[in-house]
Amino acid sequence: MNRRLYLDWLRGIAVLLMIEGHAMRALLDWNIRATFAYDIHELFHGLPAPIFIFAAGAALTITRKTPQSASPHTKSVARNWRRELRLLNVLIIAYALQLSDFSLSRTFFSATPEKLQTLLNFNVLQCIVAGVLLVRAINSLGLSQKRLSRLLAAATIATGLVTPLVWTTGPHLPMWLGAIISRHYDSYFPLFPYVGFAFGGAAWGLGFSQAARLGKEEQFLHKTILISGGVFILCAALAAIPDEVVDELVVHGSPAQ
């Protein structure tokens, strides 16, 4: 099997960050958790889920086959069916983990509204499945690599920009739909904005594939490190701004005021 070890390493780092983050949350004293250093720690702890979703999108486009190279043989069809069944298994496991006391009967026949809401929460596994399906749908349009890259990059940016608007619709939608697209029903990783990481990963995967064909993987990875490092530093700086200052800028600094 031709595995991409760099994606396995990326997922492995995400797993370690996830375990470390949950351990620190469980073990550290509340006084420590109130410090700025812990806020920076939480910034790192927030990375695993986006990394998993990003890697899922990247894997799709790095292994992308053009319509001309796709095999029509029975083995290829069977492989595609196995791939879809794996996605279905992930989705089933994702919701099974949210069952009340891991019981179908208790969930559907004696569940409170709170427990039903927990079952319908949209978390990282559900987001990965949705992201994979959406990237595949875009990939199936038969666009050239250049146009596909632009579309995925535009989808990445658009997902982040429309998220505040989408979230405002959450309270007015059925619980199952509101939980998918917004945080209103306490979903940790709703489709907006997190599916944007799948689009971003897919766009990155296309760029990496192009660089690999030209023998410029190292230069591409250096650019990736520089850009992502700059974005991370910017996010850390923004996270350091006190909430009171943000509220003051948003409320009193708007033109309407």
N, C-alpha and C positions, 0 to 999 in steps of 0.2 A: 504494500500500500504506500502510495506516494504522499505521505503526510507533510504538511508545512510545519516544521518544528518551531519556527518563530511564532506562529499562532498558538501552538501548545505552550510555549514559554510565556506568552502574554496571558493566556488563561490561567496558567499556574501562578503567576505573580498576583493575578486578581484573586485567586482562591486564598493565597497567603494574606493578602490585605484584608479580605473579608473575615477570615478567622481572627486575625489580630484585632480588627476593629470591634467585633462582637465581644472578644475577651476583655478588651479595655473598658468597654461600656459596662460590662458585668462586674468588673473587679475594682475599678478605680473609685476612690472616694469622691463624693459630690463636690467637695471643695476644689479638688483637682480638675474636675470636669467643668468648673466655672471659669477656668483660666483661658487666656488667649492661646496658649500652647495647645490646649485641648481642642480649641476651635480649628487650629491648623491640622491637628490629627484627624478631626472629623472631615476635613476637606479630602484627605487621603482616603478615609474610610468610605467616602461617597463615590470612589472611583470604580470598585469592582463591577457593579451592575452595568454602568456605561461601557466598561471594557468588554464584558461578555457580549453585549449587544453589538458593539463595534466590530468585534472579532467575527461574529456570525455574519454580518454584512460583508466584511472583507473576504471571508472564506468563499462566499458565493461568487464574487467577481474575479478573485484570483484563479479560481478553477473554472471560470466561465468558458463555455463552448459556443462558438458561433453556429448559426443554423447550418452552414456548410460542413462544419466538422462534427455535428451531432450524428450519432449512429442510430439507424432505424432498426437495428437488429433486436431480436427478442430479449437478449441479455440486457440491452440498454433499457428496454421497457421494464423488465423485472427489477433492475437496479433503481429506476425512478420510483416504482411502487414501494420498494423497501425504504427509500428515502422519505416518502410521504408518510409511511407507517411510523417511522422514527419520530417525525414531527408530531403525529397524533399521540404517540406514547408520551412525549414530553408534555403535551397539553393536558393529557389525562393525569399525569403525575402532579402537574402544577396545581390542578384543582383538587386532587385527592389530598394533597398536603393541607388544604384549607377546610376540609370537612370537620364538622363539629365532632370532637372525640374520635376522629377517623371513622365515623359511622354514617352510612348513607341514610339509614332509617332515622337516626336522631337529627340529621341535618334537614331532611325534608318533611318529617312528620312532627317533630317537637322543637324545631328551631325557633328562636326568637328573631325579631328583625335584625338585631345586632349580629347574630350568628350567620344569618343569610347574607348580610352585607359582607362579612368576613369571607364567606365562600365565593362571592362574586368579585372580590378584590382582584385587581389586575397587577400582577407582580412581575418579577424579572423573567421568569420562564415563559409566561404568557406573552410578554413583550418580545422576547426572542422569536417565538413562533410567528407572531404577527409581522415582525420586521422581516423575517426570512420570506414569508409569503408575499409581502409587498415588494421587496427587492426582486424576487423572482418575476412578479408580474411586470415590473418595469423592464427587467432584463429581457422579457419575452416580446417586447415591442419590436425587436429586430433593428434597433438603432445602431449606427456606427459607434465605435468606442468613444470618439470625441463628443458626439451628441449625448451619448449615454452618461458620460462623465459630467457634462454640464447639467443634465436633468437631475442627476443624483445630488450634485452640489446645490442646485436650486431647491430641491426637496429638503435637504438638510437645513438650509437657512430658513426656508418658509415654515418648516415645522416649529422652529423656535419662535419665529415672529408671531405666528397665529395662536400659539399656546395660551396666552392670557385671554384672548377672545374665546377660544374653545372652552376654557375652564369656566367662563361665566355662564355657559349653557348647561353645565353639569347638573345644577340643582333642578332644572326644568325638564330633565330627561328621565326615562325609566332607570331604575337603579342599575340594571345590568349594563346599560349603555353609558350612563354617567360614570360608572366605575371604570369602564374601559378607557375613556378619553380624558378624565380629569381626576384631581385629588379630592373631589367633593365627598366621595364615599370611602375615603381613607385608603385608596389604592396607593401603594408605595411607588410603583413605576408605571403610571398610566401611559397610554399610547402617545399622548402629547405631554412632554416633549421627547420622551425617550426613544421613540422610533426614529427620531432624527439621527441617533447614533448608528443605527443600522444603515441608513442612507449614507451617512458620512463614511462609515467603514467600507461600504461598497464603492464609493467614489475613490477612497484611498487605495483599495485593492486594484482598481483599474489603473490608477497611476503607477502603482508598484509593478503591475504586470507589464506595462509599457516600458518602464525603466529597466526591468529585467531583460526584455527583448533587446534593448539597446546596450546592455551590459553596464548600466548606470545605477545598479541597486544601491551601492554604497552612497553615492551622492544624494539619491532620493531619500535614503534613511537619515542622512545628516540633516537634510532640509526638514524632514518630519520631526526630528528631535528638537531642532531650533524653534520651529513654529509652535509645536506643542508645549515646549518649555516656556516660551513667551506667553502663550495663552494661560498656562497654569499659574505663572507669576502674576499675571493680570487678575485672574480669579481670586488668588490669595489676597491680593491688595484690596480688591472689592469686598471680600469677606471680612476684612479687618475694619471696614467702615461701620461704626455703631448704628444700630437700628434707628436711634433717635435722629441721627443726621440724615439717614435715607428718608425717613418720614418727613422731616423738615423740607428736604429738597423736593419731594414728590408733591406734598400738600401745599406748601407756601411758595415754592419756586416755580409753580406752573403758570403759564400765561393767563389762565382763567382767574388767578388770584391778583 
